[in-house]
């Protein structure tokens, strides 16, 4: 059997294995239970999806096609605008101070 995919978690490996099974490619996961032995350290390359050598090229094509459809998570984060947050805070302080002044003037 040949390594076709290195997963970051067992869940990722099962997802890839199911994707390949949909295309009638049989494989197995190796190293899935080694993650628990590592503890808090990040273990890379321990969980692998293996397929028969005859299915390797087709499996790589399927995985490449699937990866090309995934969104780029680095570009999907909303941009932060700290200056806008500070402006809203200052406006809130001014409005709050004005309301407190008005309330105190009404009661006193």
Secondary structure, DSSP 8 states (H G I E B T S, - for coil): -EEEEEESSHHHHHHHHHHHHHTT--EEEESGGGHHHHTTS---S-EEEEE-GGGHHHHHHHHHHHHHHS--GGGSS----HHHHHHHHHHHHHHHHHHHHHHHHHH-
